[in-house]
Amino acid sequence: MRAVVVTDFDTEPRLVELPVPDPGPDEVLVRLAAAGVNPFDWKVVEGAMRGSVEHAFPLVLGSDGAGTVERVGEGADFAPGERVFGQFMDVQQGRGSYAEFAVAKAAKLARMPAGLSFGTAAALPTAGAAAHDFVEGTGIGPGCTLLVNGASGGVGQAAVQFAAAQGVRVIGTTDPATADYLRELGAAETVDFTQGPVAEQVRSAHPDGIDAIVDLISGRGEIEPIAALLKPNGVIVSSNGAVDDEVLATRGLRGANLYADARPATLKSLADAVELGQLRMRIDFEVPLEDAAEALARLMAGKSRGKTVLLIE
């Protein structure tokens, strides 16, 4: 089978031929039709989990995917021919979704609704689950004001929709080209990050502070000016491990570092929301499997304004 791998940390992805893997107990082998591309995919190459978990090389890249069940291991509650989607990354086994076939734990998959395309399904798991969990993690509700810092990407766009649906007033940071689209998704305000520091612009518009922040941009040592926008007892959630909750507590603020957990129930809820028109997943870049390196480079350069999907034939 064709697969996109790296042979070590900080090496270039390349297309190779690998044997088709076999599913073990409670695992499913899927013939993939599409793979979703996420920032975490290239962070793995950079060593985001180096030292915390063993990595098997060559490592097939990619977390998200969608396709058709090929074979099932003992105890897996799926059948050949079923359309499924979910998360496939297992760095300890060298497994990922940038391949014609991939093995996933059955507990990381869900069945696809009939009306959902493979491309959209592959775009959903990490971005959709992250947005859902991050907004829920703030604990805010109707009438509150939420800043989504990094609203122009796939996670940010979904977070805007989840929050707006709950009656939250959403401020989204974006470039000018994506601002109108964010307003279509429910953002009450947009902040153009090309026009100056985001924190200064938000403080000017909201001198009394805001209630909550979902930060998808700031790294360690960069989040302080954003967190300072919060009202007393306000809460900030980071996707980059940038929050020091002890430091925030000394300032009367709350915070957490959260990560996507695409449980089957969450995956089903996301798919249902797309089918019902309650969640829009914008795919702004589709390329074949062999162009995975280009797709990752585009993501690293900050050019994504939605989701990137690899089409696998």
N, C-alpha and C positions, 0 to 999 in steps of 0.2 A: 504494500500500500504506500501511497505518497503521504509524507508528513513533513511538517516544518519543525526543525529542531535547532537547539543550540548545543554545542559540545562542552561548554563550560560557562562560568559566569563571564559577563562582558565580552561574549563572542557574537558574531553576526549570525542571525537566523538563516538557515538554508534548507532547501527542499531536498529530501532524501527518500530512498525506498527502505521501508521497514517491514518486518513480518506483521501480519494481522494478529493482535493480541487475543488471548483467550480470557473470557470472564471467569472469575472465581466465585465462591459462594457469596450470595447476596449482591452480585455484580451483573451488569448488563453490557453486552457489546452492541454498539450502535453504529449503523452505516450513516455517517453524517452527510447532511445536505448543505449545512451552513454552520459557520462558527462566528461567534461574536468576539470582537476585539476590545479589550479593556486596558486602561492605564496600568493595572496591576500586572498584566502580562509582561510588559517590558521592565517593570520594577523587579520582577522575579529574575530576569536576565541580569539586572544590575546588582542582584544579591540581597533583595529586601528581606529574605528569610534565611540568609546565610548564617550559620552558627546556631540557629534555633531548630532547624530540622534538616535531616540529610537529604541531598538531592541526587537523583540517579541521572547520569548522562550517558548517551545523548538524551536530552529532555525535550519531549514534544511540548510545544508552547500552547497556551490557550486554556481558558477556563470554561467559557460558555459554548454550547452547541445545541443543534437540533437535527433530528434525523429519524431513521426507522430502525426499530429493534431487529438485530440480526440473530443473536443468540442470547440465552440467559443462563446464569449460573444457578446452582441449587439455592432455593429459598427466595429468589428474586421474583416479585409479584408482577411480572410483565410477560408478554408473549411476542414471539417473532411477528413482524409486520405492523406492530403498533407504532404510531408516531409519538415521539417523546422529545423533551427538551430539558435542559438543566445544566449543572456544573460538572466538569470532567477533570479538572486539574488535580493531580496527585503527584507532587514533585518527588516524593519518596520512591514512587514506582516509575518515574520518568514519563508520566502520562499527561496528555492534554488534548485539546479539541481541534488543533490545527492539523487535521489528518482525515483521511478517507474513512477510517474506522477508529473508534475510541471506546474504551471501557470506563464506565462510571459506576459508582455505588448506587444501588437501587434507591437508597434514601436521598439521593441528590437529584432525582429525576421526577418528572410529572408527565402525564399524558397531555397531548396537544388537542385543543378544541378543533373541530372540523374546519372552522373558518379562519384559522390562524396559519399564516404562511411560515415556511421554515426560516426565512430571513428574519422576520419579526420575532419569531420564537427564540432564535439564537441571540437576538439583541436584548432580550428581556432579563435573564436570570440575575446577573450581578448588578447591572444598573438599576433595574426595577426593585430588587430586594434591598439594595443599599438605600435608595431614595425612600422607600417605605419605612425602613428601620430607622433612618436618620431623623425623618420628620416625627415619627412616633417617639423617638428617643428624647426629643425636646419637651414632650409633655404639654405642648401649648394647644390652645383651642380657639374657638371663634372670638374675633375681636382683637387677638394678639397680632403683633407685627414680627415677621420673620425675615431675616436677610439670608438669601441663598448666595453664598460667595462662590461663584463658579457655575452660574445657572445656564450657561450656553451649551454645555456638554450634555451627554445622555443622562447621567445621574441627576444633574441640576435641573434639566427640563422635567424629568419625572417628579422630582421633589417639589417643584413649583406647582405641578398639578395636584399632587397629594395634599399639599398644604392649603391651596386655594379651595379645594373641594370641602375642606373642613371649616371654611369661613375665616381663614387666616389671611391677613393682609401681607402679601408677599412682595419683597424687594429683591430683584434679581440683578446680579452683576453680569455684564455682557458686552460684546462689541456692538457697534451701531447696526450691523447687518442682521443681527439676530434679535434685536430689541422688540420689533413688532411681533415676531413669532412668540416670544415669551409672554407678551401681553395677550395674545390669542389663547395661550395656555392658562392664563389666569393671574399673571403678575400684575399687581397694582402699580408698581413703579419699576423702572429699570435704571441702573447706574452704569454709565459708559466707562469701563476701566481704561480706555485709551485716552481719557481726558484728565487723568490725574489720579492720585491715591484714592482708593475706594473708601477708606476710613474717613478721610477728610470730606468727601462728597456726602456720605451718609450722615455724618455728624452735622453738616450744614443743614441738611433737610430735616433731621430729627435730633435737635439739640437736647431733648429730654431723654434720649436713649431709645432703644428697642428691646423687645422682650426675649428674642431668641435668634440664634445664628446656626445655620448649617454651613460649615466651611469645608469646601472641597478643593481648596487651592493652597492655603498656607501650610508651610512646613514648620518644623521645630525652630523656634527663635523668630518666627515671622508672624505669629498669630496674635501677639499682644495688642497691636493697634486695633485689630478687628474686635477682639474680646472687650476692649475698653468702650465699645459702643453700647454695651448692655446696660440696662437699668439694674438697680439693686435686685439681687436674687434672680437675675437673668441667666440663661443657659446657652452654652455653645457646644456643638457637636462637631468633632473633626474626623475626617476620613483618612487623615495622614499621620495619626498618632501625635499630633502637635499640642494637645491639651495637657497641661499640668494642673490637675484638679486641686492639689494642695495650695498652689499659688493662687488659683482663682478663689478658693475658699477664704483666703485672707482678705480678699477684696469684696466679699459678700456675693460672689458669683458662683455658678455651678457649671460643670463641664464634663465631657466624656469623650473617649476615643472609641468609635464604633466601626464595625466592619460588616460587610454584607453576609447574611446567612440565608441562602436560598433554600429554605425548607419546602417540601412538596406542597404544603398548604399555602405557603406564600406564592409559590410558582403558579398554582391553580388560580389564586385570587388575582394575580397579575394578568394571566391569560384571559380570565373572564372580563376583567376591566377593559382590556384592549378590544375584545369582541363586542362589548356593550358600548364602545365609544367613549368610555370614561377615562381612558389613558391612551395618549398618543406617543408612539415611539418613532421618532424621526430618524430614518437611516439616511445619512448624508454622504456615505461613501461605501460602495460595494466593489470588490475586486475578487478575482479568482485566487485560489489557494496559493498559487505560485508567487503572488504579489504580496504575501504577508509582510515581508520586510518593509516594503513601501508603506503599507498601512500602518505599521508600528511607528515608522519614522514620522509620518504625518501626525499621528497622535502625540508623539513626544514633542513635536514642534508647536503644539497647541492649536492646530488648524481644525480640529474636530468641532462641529456645531450640531452634534447629534450622535448617532451610533455608527460604528464602522463594522461591516460584516464581510466575512470571506465566504464566497460561494464555492461549493465543492461538488464537482461533477463525477 
